[in-house]
Amino acid sequence: MSENQTAPREVDPKLLEILVCPVTRGPLTYDRKAQELVSDSAGLAYPIRDGIPIMLPDEARKLERD
């Protein structure tokens, strides 16, 4: 890997167990490949940067609905 590329850092599994969507207070799904926490009920994907979930709705990516 180059200097600018780093392997995704893992998120603490205990942290994943207690985190909920800040909008709906519903469950989140961990997308390891995309490094996101997904809230299907809110239609948002919260980014994980350097192993830290960014749980701000303004930072979340809107999911495309079918």
Predicted model as a PDB file, atoms N, CA, C, CB and O in Angstrom, pLDDT in the B-factor column:
MODEL        1                                                                  
ATOM      1  N   MET A   1       0.839  -1.189   0.000  1.00 44.00           N  
ATOM      2  CA  MET A   1       0.000   0.000   0.000  1.00 44.00           C  
ATOM      3  C   MET A   1       0.874   1.239   0.000  1.00 44.00           C  
ATOM      4  CB  MET A   1      -0.949   0.005   1.211  1.00 44.00           C  
ATOM      5  O   MET A   1       1.957   1.257   0.585  1.00 44.00           O  
ATOM      6  N   SER A   2       0.391   2.263  -0.659  1.00 45.00           N  
ATOM      7  CA  SER A   2       1.156   3.497  -0.696  1.00 45.00           C  
ATOM      8  C   SER A   2       0.986   4.241   0.629  1.00 45.00           C  
ATOM      9  CB  SER A   2       0.713   4.383  -1.886  1.00 45.00           C  
ATOM     10  O   SER A   2       0.193   3.857   1.488  1.00 45.00           O  
ATOM     11  N   GLU A   3       1.748   5.302   0.759  1.00 49.00           N  
ATOM     12  CA  GLU A   3       1.709   6.088   1.997  1.00 49.00           C  
ATOM     13  C   GLU A   3       0.328   6.688   2.242  1.00 49.00           C  
ATOM     14  CB  GLU A   3       2.755   7.201   1.949  1.00 49.00           C  
ATOM     15  O   GLU A   3      -0.087   6.836   3.391  1.00 49.00           O  
ATOM     16  N   ASN A   4      -0.397   7.040   1.155  1.00 50.00           N  
ATOM     17  CA  ASN A   4      -1.708   7.664   1.287  1.00 50.00           C  
ATOM     18  C   ASN A   4      -2.822   6.644   1.494  1.00 50.00           C  
ATOM     19  CB  ASN A   4      -2.005   8.499   0.065  1.00 50.00           C  
ATOM     20  O   ASN A   4      -3.923   7.010   1.905  1.00 50.00           O  
ATOM     21  N   GLN A   5      -2.552   5.363   1.213  1.00 52.00           N  
ATOM     22  CA  GLN A   5      -3.562   4.336   1.393  1.00 52.00           C  
ATOM     23  C   GLN A   5      -3.276   3.567   2.662  1.00 52.00           C  
ATOM     24  CB  GLN A   5      -3.612   3.390   0.185  1.00 52.00           C  
ATOM     25  O   GLN A   5      -2.157   3.106   2.887  1.00 52.00           O  
ATOM     26  N   THR A   6      -4.290   3.433   3.483  1.00 56.00           N  
ATOM     27  CA  THR A   6      -4.153   2.627   4.685  1.00 56.00           C  
ATOM     28  C   THR A   6      -5.295   1.640   4.726  1.00 56.00           C  
ATOM     29  CB  THR A   6      -4.129   3.507   5.962  1.00 56.00           C  
ATOM     30  O   THR A   6      -6.365   1.893   4.172  1.00 56.00           O  
ATOM     31  N   ALA A   7      -5.077   0.536   5.369  1.00 61.00           N  
ATOM     32  CA  ALA A   7      -6.136  -0.454   5.519  1.00 61.00           C  
ATOM     33  C   ALA A   7      -7.216   0.123   6.419  1.00 61.00           C  
ATOM     34  CB  ALA A   7      -5.585  -1.789   6.096  1.00 61.00           C  
ATOM     35  O   ALA A   7      -6.910   0.846   7.368  1.00 61.00           O  
ATOM     36  N   PRO A   8      -8.487  -0.192   6.131  1.00 64.00           N  
ATOM     37  CA  PRO A   8      -9.555   0.308   7.003  1.00 64.00           C  
ATOM     38  C   PRO A   8      -9.356  -0.193   8.422  1.00 64.00           C  
ATOM     39  CB  PRO A   8     -10.936  -0.122   6.478  1.00 64.00           C  
ATOM     40  O   PRO A   8      -9.038  -1.361   8.645  1.00 64.00           O  
ATOM     41  N   ARG A   9      -9.547   0.699   9.370  1.00 73.00           N  
ATOM     42  CA  ARG A   9      -9.431   0.317  10.773  1.00 73.00           C  
ATOM     43  C   ARG A   9     -10.730  -0.307  11.208  1.00 73.00           C  
ATOM     44  CB  ARG A   9      -9.077   1.529  11.666  1.00 73.00           C  
ATOM     45  O   ARG A   9     -11.810   0.120  10.798  1.00 73.00           O  
ATOM     46  N   GLU A  10     -10.623  -1.312  12.034  1.00 79.00           N  
ATOM     47  CA  GLU A  10     -11.811  -1.986  12.543  1.00 79.00           C  
ATOM     48  C   GLU A  10     -12.450  -1.152  13.652  1.00 79.00           C  
ATOM     49  CB  GLU A  10     -11.457  -3.400  13.061  1.00 79.00           C  
ATOM     50  O   GLU A  10     -11.772  -0.453  14.405  1.00 79.00           O  
ATOM     51  N   VAL A  11     -13.755  -1.248  13.724  1.00 81.00           N  
ATOM     52  CA  VAL A  11     -14.519  -0.568  14.767  1.00 81.00           C  
ATOM     53  C   VAL A  11     -14.712  -1.559  15.907  1.00 81.00           C  
ATOM     54  CB  VAL A  11     -15.902  -0.035  14.225  1.00 81.00           C  
ATOM     55  O   VAL A  11     -14.962  -2.742  15.673  1.00 81.00           O  
ATOM     56  N   ASP A  12     -14.600  -1.086  17.111  1.00 84.00           N  
ATOM     57  CA  ASP A  12     -14.773  -1.920  18.296  1.00 84.00           C  
ATOM     58  C   ASP A  12     -16.169  -2.557  18.273  1.00 84.00           C  
ATOM     59  CB  ASP A  12     -14.568  -1.084  19.596  1.00 84.00           C  
ATOM     60  O   ASP A  12     -17.168  -1.839  18.242  1.00 84.00           O  
ATOM     61  N   PRO A  13     -16.251  -3.885  18.287  1.00 85.00           N  
ATOM     62  CA  PRO A  13     -17.558  -4.557  18.242  1.00 85.00           C  
ATOM     63  C   PRO A  13     -18.493  -4.143  19.376  1.00 85.00           C  
ATOM     64  CB  PRO A  13     -17.362  -6.052  18.286  1.00 85.00           C  
ATOM     65  O   PRO A  13     -19.707  -4.086  19.180  1.00 85.00           O  
ATOM     66  N   LYS A  14     -17.955  -3.855  20.544  1.00 91.00           N  
ATOM     67  CA  LYS A  14     -18.804  -3.420  21.667  1.00 91.00           C  
ATOM     68  C   LYS A  14     -19.435  -2.062  21.370  1.00 91.00           C  
ATOM     69  CB  LYS A  14     -17.982  -3.348  22.977  1.00 91.00           C  
ATOM     70  O   LYS A  14     -20.571  -1.796  21.764  1.00 91.00           O  
ATOM     71  N   LEU A  15     -18.689  -1.208  20.674  1.00 89.00           N  
ATOM     72  CA  LEU A  15     -19.227   0.094  20.293  1.00 89.00           C  
ATOM     73  C   LEU A  15     -20.371  -0.091  19.301  1.00 89.00           C  
ATOM     74  CB  LEU A  15     -18.120   0.991  19.688  1.00 89.00           C  
ATOM     75  O   LEU A  15     -21.396   0.583  19.398  1.00 89.00           O  
ATOM     76  N   LEU A  16     -20.196  -1.003  18.347  1.00 87.00           N  
ATOM     77  CA  LEU A  16     -21.240  -1.253  17.356  1.00 87.00           C  
ATOM     78  C   LEU A  16     -22.529  -1.756  18.008  1.00 87.00           C  
ATOM     79  CB  LEU A  16     -20.750  -2.264  16.323  1.00 87.00           C  
ATOM     80  O   LEU A  16     -23.623  -1.482  17.515  1.00 87.00           O  
ATOM     81  N   GLU A  17     -22.402  -2.483  19.099  1.00 90.00           N  
ATOM     82  CA  GLU A  17     -23.577  -3.014  19.793  1.00 90.00           C  
ATOM     83  C   GLU A  17     -24.432  -1.920  20.428  1.00 90.00           C  
ATOM     84  CB  GLU A  17     -23.143  -3.995  20.858  1.00 90.00           C  
ATOM     85  O   GLU A  17     -25.648  -2.076  20.541  1.00 90.00           O  
ATOM     86  N   ILE A  18     -23.815  -0.825  20.840  1.00 95.00           N  
ATOM     87  CA  ILE A  18     -24.565   0.211  21.564  1.00 95.00           C  
ATOM     88  C   ILE A  18     -24.959   1.403  20.702  1.00 95.00           C  
ATOM     89  CB  ILE A  18     -23.756   0.698  22.725  1.00 95.00           C  
ATOM     90  O   ILE A  18     -25.823   2.186  21.095  1.00 95.00           O  
ATOM     91  N   LEU A  19     -24.337   1.555  19.530  1.00 96.00           N  
ATOM     92  CA  LEU A  19     -24.679   2.693  18.675  1.00 96.00           C  
ATOM     93  C   LEU A  19     -26.035   2.504  18.024  1.00 96.00           C  
ATOM     94  CB  LEU A  19     -23.613   2.896  17.605  1.00 96.00           C  
ATOM     95  O   LEU A  19     -26.390   1.403  17.603  1.00 96.00           O  
ATOM     96  N   VAL A  20     -26.791   3.593  17.948  1.00 97.00           N  
ATOM     97  CA  VAL A  20     -28.070   3.614  17.237  1.00 97.00           C  
ATOM     98  C   VAL A  20     -28.085   4.845  16.338  1.00 97.00           C  
ATOM     99  CB  VAL A  20     -29.287   3.623  18.236  1.00 97.00           C  
ATOM    100  O   VAL A  20     -27.285   5.764  16.512  1.00 97.00           O  
ATOM    101  N   CYS A  21     -28.987   4.850  15.394  1.00 98.00           N  
ATOM    102  CA  CYS A  21     -29.127   5.998  14.498  1.00 98.00           C  
ATOM    103  C   CYS A  21     -29.565   7.215  15.320  1.00 98.00           C  
ATOM    104  CB  CYS A  21     -30.155   5.697  13.351  1.00 98.00           C  
ATOM    105  O   CYS A  21     -30.531   7.128  16.079  1.00 98.00           O  
ATOM    106  N   PRO A  22     -28.868   8.344  15.177  1.00 97.00           N  
ATOM    107  CA  PRO A  22     -29.255   9.533  15.942  1.00 97.00           C  
ATOM    108  C   PRO A  22     -30.572  10.150  15.471  1.00 97.00           C  
ATOM    109  CB  PRO A  22     -28.160  10.569  15.857  1.00 97.00           C  
ATOM    110  O   PRO A  22     -31.168  10.953  16.189  1.00 97.00           O  
ATOM    111  N   VAL A  23     -31.029   9.788  14.282  1.00 97.00           N  
ATOM    112  CA  VAL A  23     -32.281  10.341  13.751  1.00 97.00           C  
ATOM    113  C   VAL A  23     -33.477   9.515  14.213  1.00 97.00           C  
ATOM    114  CB  VAL A  23     -32.239  10.395  12.212  1.00 97.00           C  
ATOM    115  O   VAL A  23     -34.465  10.064  14.700  1.00 97.00           O  
ATOM    116  N   THR A  24     -33.385   8.190  14.059  1.00 97.00           N  
ATOM    117  CA  THR A  24     -34.534   7.323  14.353  1.00 97.00           C  
ATOM    118  C   THR A  24     -34.395   6.548  15.661  1.00 97.00           C  
ATOM    119  CB  THR A  24     -34.735   6.350  13.223  1.00 97.00           C  
ATOM    120  O   THR A  24     -35.370   5.979  16.151  1.00 97.00           O  
ATOM    121  N   ARG A  25     -33.203   6.523  16.221  1.00 97.00           N  
ATOM    122  CA  ARG A  25     -32.873   5.713  17.401  1.00 97.00           C  
ATOM    123  C   ARG A  25     -33.001   4.212  17.089  1.00 97.00           C  
ATOM    124  CB  ARG A  25     -33.796   6.093  18.589  1.00 97.00           C  
ATOM    125  O   ARG A  25     -33.105   3.379  17.989  1.00 97.00           O  
ATOM    126  N   GLY A  26     -32.989   3.900  15.793  1.00 97.00           N  
ATOM    127  CA  GLY A  26     -33.095   2.516  15.355  1.00 97.00           C  
ATOM    128  C   GLY A  26     -31.730   1.872  15.187  1.00 97.00           C  
ATOM    129  O   GLY A  26     -30.701   2.526  15.353  1.00 97.00           O  
ATOM    130  N   PRO A  27     -31.725   0.573  14.854  1.00 95.00           N  
ATOM    131  CA  PRO A  27     -30.476  -0.173  14.710  1.00 95.00           C  
ATOM    132  C   PRO A  27     -29.682   0.240  13.485  1.00 95.00           C  
ATOM    133  CB  PRO A  27     -30.762  -1.646  14.646  1.00 95.00           C  
ATOM    134  O   PRO A  27     -30.223   0.784  12.522  1.00 95.00           O  
ATOM    135  N   LEU A  28     -28.388  -0.033  13.546  1.00 96.00           N  
ATOM    136  CA  LEU A  28     -27.472   0.241  12.444  1.00 96.00           C  
ATOM    137  C   LEU A  28     -26.847  -1.055  11.968  1.00 96.00           C  
ATOM    138  CB  LEU A  28     -26.383   1.245  12.867  1.00 96.00           C  
ATOM    139  O   LEU A  28     -26.665  -1.992  12.746  1.00 96.00           O  
ATOM    140  N   THR A  29     -26.520  -1.104  10.691  1.00 95.00           N  
ATOM    141  CA  THR A  29     -25.827  -2.240  10.111  1.00 95.00           C  
ATOM    142  C   THR A  29     -24.431  -1.785   9.713  1.00 95.00           C  
ATOM    143  CB  THR A  29     -26.604  -2.820   8.888  1.00 95.00           C  
ATOM    144  O   THR A  29     -24.266  -0.736   9.089  1.00 95.00           O  
ATOM    145  N   TYR A  30     -23.430  -2.574  10.076  1.00 95.00           N  
ATOM    146  CA  TYR A  30     -22.044  -2.234   9.769  1.00 95.00           C  
ATOM    147  C   TYR A  30     -21.688  -2.745   8.385  1.00 95.00           C  
ATOM    148  CB  TYR A  30     -21.084  -2.817  10.826  1.00 95.00           C  
ATOM    149  O   TYR A  30     -21.732  -3.949   8.131  1.00 95.00           O  
ATOM    150  N   ASP A  31     -21.334  -1.830   7.488  1.00 95.00           N  
ATOM    151  CA  ASP A  31     -20.861  -2.185   6.147  1.00 95.00           C  
ATOM    152  C   ASP A  31     -19.346  -2.050   6.160  1.00 95.00           C  
ATOM    153  CB  ASP A  31     -21.515  -1.272   5.028  1.00 95.00           C  
ATOM    154  O   ASP A  31     -18.802  -0.962   5.974  1.00 95.00           O  
ATOM    155  N   ARG A  32     -18.676  -3.175   6.383  1.00 93.00           N  
ATOM    156  CA  ARG A  32     -17.214  -3.177   6.530  1.00 93.00           C  
ATOM    157  C   ARG A  32     -16.524  -2.681   5.268  1.00 93.00           C  
ATOM    158  CB  ARG A  32     -16.716  -4.579   6.874  1.00 93.00           C  
ATOM    159  O   ARG A  32     -15.568  -1.910   5.348  1.00 93.00           O  
ATOM    160  N   LYS A  33     -16.999  -3.117   4.102  1.00 95.00           N  
ATOM    161  CA  LYS A  33     -16.352  -2.746   2.842  1.00 95.00           C  
ATOM    162  C   LYS A  33     -16.431  -1.243   2.596  1.00 95.00           C  
ATOM    163  CB  LYS A  33     -16.993  -3.497   1.676  1.00 95.00           C  
ATOM    164  O   LYS A  33     -15.441  -0.620   2.212  1.00 95.00           O  
ATOM    165  N   ALA A  34     -17.608  -0.665   2.818  1.00 96.00           N  
ATOM    166  CA  ALA A  34     -17.802   0.777   2.593  1.00 96.00           C  
ATOM    167  C   ALA A  34     -17.351   1.619   3.776  1.00 96.00           C  
ATOM    168  CB  ALA A  34     -19.261   1.067   2.299  1.00 96.00           C  
ATOM    169  O   ALA A  34     -17.265   2.842   3.671  1.00 96.00           O  
ATOM    170  N   GLN A  35     -17.059   0.962   4.920  1.00 96.00           N  
ATOM    171  CA  GLN A  35     -16.708   1.667   6.154  1.00 96.00           C  
ATOM    172  C   GLN A  35     -17.789   2.675   6.522  1.00 96.00           C  
ATOM    173  CB  GLN A  35     -15.352   2.374   6.005  1.00 96.00           C  
ATOM    174  O   GLN A  35     -17.541   3.871   6.678  1.00 96.00           O  
ATOM    175  N   GLU A  36     -19.017   2.130   6.657  1.00 97.00           N  
ATOM    176  CA  GLU A  36     -20.177   2.948   7.012  1.00 97.00           C  
ATOM    177  C   GLU A  36     -21.065   2.179   7.979  1.00 97.00           C  
ATOM    178  CB  GLU A  36     -20.976   3.357   5.747  1.00 97.00           C  
ATOM    179  O   GLU A  36     -21.054   0.949   8.020  1.00 97.00           O  
ATOM    180  N   LEU A  37     -21.831   2.930   8.751  1.00 97.00           N  
ATOM    181  CA  LEU A  37     -22.902   2.378   9.563  1.00 97.00           C  
ATOM    182  C   LEU A  37     -24.201   2.800   8.889  1.00 97.00           C  
ATOM    183  CB  LEU A  37     -22.824   2.872  11.069  1.00 97.00           C  
ATOM    184  O   LEU A  37     -24.448   3.993   8.711  1.00 97.00           O  
ATOM    185  N   VAL A  38     -25.027   1.837   8.517  1.00 97.00           N  
ATOM    186  CA  VAL A  38     -26.206   2.096   7.705  1.00 97.00           C  
ATOM    187  C   VAL A  38     -27.468   2.030   8.554  1.00 97.00           C  
ATOM    188  CB  VAL A  38     -26.291   1.098   6.549  1.00 97.00           C  
ATOM    189  O   VAL A  38     -27.693   1.076   9.299  1.00 97.00           O  
ATOM    190  N   SER A  39     -28.283   3.071   8.420  1.00 98.00           N  
ATOM    191  CA  SER A  39     -29.608   3.104   9.038  1.00 98.00           C  
ATOM    192  C   SER A  39     -30.627   2.996   7.912  1.00 98.00           C  
ATOM    193  CB  SER A  39     -29.827   4.418   9.894  1.00 98.00           C  
ATOM    194  O   SER A  39     -30.899   3.967   7.207  1.00 98.00           O  
ATOM    195  N   ASP A  40     -31.191   1.788   7.755  1.00 96.00           N  
ATOM    196  CA  ASP A  40     -32.197   1.592   6.711  1.00 96.00           C  
ATOM    197  C   ASP A  40     -33.434   2.436   6.971  1.00 96.00           C  
ATOM    198  CB  ASP A  40     -32.583   0.120   6.612  1.00 96.00           C  
ATOM    199  O   ASP A  40     -34.030   2.968   6.035  1.00 96.00           O  
ATOM    200  N   SER A  41     -33.824   2.565   8.233  1.00 96.00           N  
ATOM    201  CA  SER A  41     -35.039   3.306   8.554  1.00 96.00           C  
ATOM    202  C   SER A  41     -34.913   4.801   8.249  1.00 96.00           C  
ATOM    203  CB  SER A  41     -35.385   3.111  10.015  1.00 96.00           C  
ATOM    204  O   SER A  41     -35.896   5.443   7.875  1.00 96.00           O  
ATOM    205  N   ALA A  42     -33.722   5.350   8.405  1.00 97.00           N  
ATOM    206  CA  ALA A  42     -33.512   6.772   8.106  1.00 97.00           C  
ATOM    207  C   ALA A  42     -33.034   6.983   6.673  1.00 97.00           C  
ATOM    208  CB  ALA A  42     -32.501   7.373   9.082  1.00 97.00           C  
ATOM    209  O   ALA A  42     -33.073   8.103   6.163  1.00 97.00           O  
ATOM    210  N   GLY A  43     -32.584   5.911   6.025  1.00 97.00           N  
ATOM    211  CA  GLY A  43     -32.055   6.046   4.668  1.00 97.00           C  
ATOM    212  C   GLY A  43     -30.727   6.768   4.645  1.00 97.00           C  
ATOM    213  O   GLY A  43     -30.427   7.503   3.704  1.00 97.00           O  
ATOM    214  N   LEU A  44     -29.913   6.554   5.703  1.00 98.00           N  
ATOM    215  CA  LEU A  44     -28.628   7.237   5.820  1.00 98.00           C  
ATOM    216  C   LEU A  44     -27.505   6.245   6.090  1.00 98.00           C  
ATOM    217  CB  LEU A  44     -28.679   8.288   6.930  1.00 98.00           C  
ATOM    218  O   LEU A  44     -27.716   5.195   6.697  1.00 98.00           O  
ATOM    219  N   ALA A  45     -26.311   6.596   5.627  1.00 98.00           N  
ATOM    220  CA  ALA A  45     -25.111   5.805   5.907  1.00 98.00           C  
ATOM    221  C   ALA A  45     -24.088   6.739   6.541  1.00 98.00           C  
ATOM    222  CB  ALA A  45     -24.539   5.127   4.598  1.00 98.00           C  
ATOM    223  O   ALA A  45     -23.642   7.706   5.924  1.00 98.00           O  
ATOM    224  N   TYR A  46     -23.729   6.435   7.773  1.00 98.00           N  
ATOM    225  CA  TYR A  46     -22.789   7.268   8.528  1.00 98.00           C  
ATOM    226  C   TYR A  46     -21.369   6.776   8.279  1.00 98.00           C  
ATOM    227  CB  TYR A  46     -23.118   7.246  10.050  1.00 98.00           C  
ATOM    228  O   TYR A  46     -21.099   5.582   8.409  1.00 98.00           O  
ATOM    229  N   PRO A  47     -20.461   7.675   7.923  1.00 98.00           N  
ATOM    230  CA  PRO A  47     -19.095   7.250   7.612  1.00 98.00           C  
ATOM    231  C   PRO A  47     -18.309   6.866   8.863  1.00 98.00           C  
ATOM    232  CB  PRO A  47     -18.364   8.354   6.871  1.00 98.00           C  
ATOM    233  O   PRO A  47     -18.581   7.336   9.968  1.00 98.00           O  
ATOM    234  N   ILE A  48     -17.332   6.000   8.650  1.00 96.00           N  
ATOM    235  CA  ILE A  48     -16.389   5.639   9.704  1.00 96.00           C  
ATOM    236  C   ILE A  48     -15.022   6.104   9.218  1.00 96.00           C  
ATOM    237  CB  ILE A  48     -16.410   4.076  10.023  1.00 96.00           C  
ATOM    238  O   ILE A  48     -14.532   5.651   8.183  1.00 96.00           O  
ATOM    239  N   ARG A  49     -14.418   7.003   9.967  1.00 94.00           N  
ATOM    240  CA  ARG A  49     -13.112   7.556   9.585  1.00 94.00           C  
ATOM    241  C   ARG A  49     -12.084   7.217  10.658  1.00 94.00           C  
ATOM    242  CB  ARG A  49     -13.196   9.099   9.379  1.00 94.00           C  
ATOM    243  O   ARG A  49     -12.265   7.534  11.833  1.00 94.00           O  
ATOM    244  N   ASP A  50     -11.013   6.573  10.238  1.00 90.00           N  
ATOM    245  CA  ASP A  50      -9.944   6.164  11.158  1.00 90.00           C  
ATOM    246  C   ASP A  50     -10.495   5.355  12.321  1.00 90.00           C  
ATOM    247  CB  ASP A  50      -9.195   7.391  11.687  1.00 90.00           C  
ATOM    248  O   ASP A  50     -10.038   5.488  13.456  1.00 90.00           O  
ATOM    249  N   GLY A  51     -11.490   4.508  12.027  1.00 88.00           N  
ATOM    250  CA  GLY A  51     -12.063   3.642  13.056  1.00 88.00           C  
ATOM    251  C   GLY A  51     -13.081   4.318  13.951  1.00 88.00           C  
ATOM    252  O   GLY A  51     -13.565   3.709  14.905  1.00 88.00           O  
ATOM    253  N   ILE A  52     -13.419   5.578  13.658  1.00 92.00           N  
ATOM    254  CA  ILE A  52     -14.352   6.335  14.500  1.00 92.00           C  
ATOM    255  C   ILE A  52     -15.634   6.624  13.715  1.00 92.00           C  
ATOM    256  CB  ILE A  52     -13.701   7.664  14.993  1.00 92.00           C  
ATOM    257  O   ILE A  52     -15.581   7.295  12.685  1.00 92.00           O  
ATOM    258  N   PRO A  53     -16.791   6.127  14.187  1.00 95.00           N  
ATOM    259  CA  PRO A  53     -18.054   6.437  13.517  1.00 95.00           C  
ATOM    260  C   PRO A  53     -18.393   7.920  13.659  1.00 95.00           C  
ATOM    261  CB  PRO A  53     -19.194   5.573  14.091  1.00 95.00           C  
ATOM    262  O   PRO A  53     -18.333   8.480  14.754  1.00 95.00           O  
ATOM    263  N   ILE A  54     -18.747   8.540  12.550  1.00 97.00           N  
ATOM    264  CA  ILE A  54     -19.148   9.946  12.546  1.00 97.00           C  
ATOM    265  C   ILE A  54     -20.674   9.963  12.518  1.00 97.00           C  
ATOM    266  CB  ILE A  54     -18.527  10.739  11.311  1.00 97.00           C  
ATOM    267  O   ILE A  54     -21.288   9.826  11.460  1.00 97.00           O  
ATOM    268  N   MET A  55     -21.271  10.130  13.681  1.00 97.00           N  
ATOM    269  CA  MET A  55     -22.711   9.975  13.843  1.00 97.00           C  
ATOM    270  C   MET A  55     -23.461  11.305  13.724  1.00 97.00           C  
ATOM    271  CB  MET A  55     -23.010   9.339  15.182  1.00 97.00           C  
ATOM    272  O   MET A  55     -24.361  11.586  14.516  1.00 97.00           O  
ATOM    273  N   LEU A  56     -23.093  12.109  12.751  1.00 98.00           N  
ATOM    274  CA  LEU A  56     -23.753  13.387  12.513  1.00 98.00           C  
ATOM    275  C   LEU A  56     -24.605  13.280  11.254  1.00 98.00           C  
ATOM    276  CB  LEU A  56     -22.715  14.538  12.384  1.00 98.00           C  
ATOM    277  O   LEU A  56     -24.081  12.941  10.193  1.00 98.00           O  
ATOM    278  N   PRO A  57     -25.896  13.557  11.341  1.00 97.00           N  
ATOM    279  CA  PRO A  57     -26.744  13.462  10.150  1.00 97.00           C  
ATOM    280  C   PRO A  57     -26.231  14.294   8.974  1.00 97.00           C  
ATOM    281  CB  PRO A  57     -28.145  13.896  10.491  1.00 97.00           C  
ATOM    282  O   PRO A  57     -26.399  13.896   7.821  1.00 97.00           O  
ATOM    283  N   ASP A  58     -25.615  15.430   9.248  1.00 97.00           N  
ATOM    284  CA  ASP A  58     -25.081  16.273   8.166  1.00 97.00           C  
ATOM    285  C   ASP A  58     -23.912  15.621   7.441  1.00 97.00           C  
ATOM    286  CB  ASP A  58     -24.644  17.615   8.720  1.00 97.00           C  
ATOM    287  O   ASP A  58     -23.627  15.963   6.294  1.00 97.00           O  
ATOM    288  N   GLU A  59     -23.233  14.687   8.100  1.00 97.00           N  
ATOM    289  CA  GLU A  59     -22.089  13.994   7.502  1.00 97.00           C  
ATOM    290  C   GLU A  59     -22.501  12.693   6.807  1.00 97.00           C  
ATOM    291  CB  GLU A  59     -21.044  13.696   8.572  1.00 97.00           C  
ATOM    292  O   GLU A  59     -21.705  12.094   6.084  1.00 97.00           O  
ATOM    293  N   ALA A  60     -23.741  12.259   7.028  1.00 98.00           N  
ATOM    294  CA  ALA A  60     -24.212  10.981   6.491  1.00 98.00           C  
ATOM    295  C   ALA A  60     -24.514  11.092   5.004  1.00 98.00           C  
ATOM    296  CB  ALA A  60     -25.457  10.509   7.244  1.00 98.00           C  
ATOM    297  O   ALA A  60     -24.883  12.148   4.492  1.00 98.00           O  
ATOM    298  N   ARG A  61     -24.342   9.953   4.331  1.00 98.00           N  
ATOM    299  CA  ARG A  61     -24.678   9.845   2.908  1.00 98.00           C  
ATOM    300  C   ARG A  61     -26.118   9.345   2.823  1.00 98.00           C  
ATOM    301  CB  ARG A  61     -23.682   8.878   2.138  1.00 98.00           C  
ATOM    302  O   ARG A  61     -26.508   8.411   3.523  1.00 98.00           O  
ATOM    303  N   LYS A  62     -26.910   9.993   1.939  1.00 98.00           N  
ATOM    304  CA  LYS A  62     -28.289   9.552   1.742  1.00 98.00           C  
ATOM    305  C   LYS A  62     -28.280   8.312   0.874  1.00 98.00           C  
ATOM    306  CB  LYS A  62     -29.158  10.671   1.100  1.00 98.00           C  
ATOM    307  O   LYS A  62     -27.611   8.265  -0.158  1.00 98.00           O  
ATOM    308  N   LEU A  63     -29.034   7.302   1.305  1.00 97.00           N  
ATOM    309  CA  LEU A  63     -29.141   6.067   0.549  1.00 97.00           C  
ATOM    310  C   LEU A  63     -30.154   6.238  -0.582  1.00 97.00           C  
ATOM    311  CB  LEU A  63     -29.542   4.898   1.470  1.00 97.00           C  
ATOM    312  O   LEU A  63     -31.170   6.917  -0.437  1.00 97.00           O  
ATOM    313  N   GLU A  64     -29.847   5.607  -1.698  1.00 91.00           N  
ATOM    314  CA  GLU A  64     -30.789   5.646  -2.817  1.00 91.00           C  
ATOM    315  C   GLU A  64     -31.886   4.622  -2.554  1.00 91.00           C  
ATOM    316  CB  GLU A  64     -30.070   5.362  -4.182  1.00 91.00           C  
ATOM    317  O   GLU A  64     -31.608   3.477  -2.197  1.00 91.00           O  
ATOM    318  N   ARG A  65     -33.103   5.036  -2.729  1.00 74.00           N  
ATOM    319  CA  ARG A  65     -34.265   4.156  -2.516  1.00 74.00           C  
ATOM    320  C   ARG A  65     -34.698   3.583  -3.858  1.00 74.00           C  
ATOM    321  CB  ARG A  65     -35.451   4.929  -1.835  1.00 74.00           C  
ATOM    322  O   ARG A  65     -34.628   4.254  -4.888  1.00 74.00           O  
ATOM    323  N   ASP A  66     -35.142   2.339  -3.830  1.00 64.00           N  
ATOM    324  CA  ASP A  66     -35.614   1.710  -5.069  1.00 64.00           C  
ATOM    325  C   ASP A  66     -36.995   2.180  -5.429  1.00 64.00           C  
ATOM    326  CB  ASP A  66     -35.608   0.199  -4.943  1.00 64.00           C  
ATOM    327  O   ASP A  66     -37.548   1.753  -6.442  1.00 64.00           O  
TER     328      ASP A  66                                                      
ENDMDL                                                                          
END                                                                             
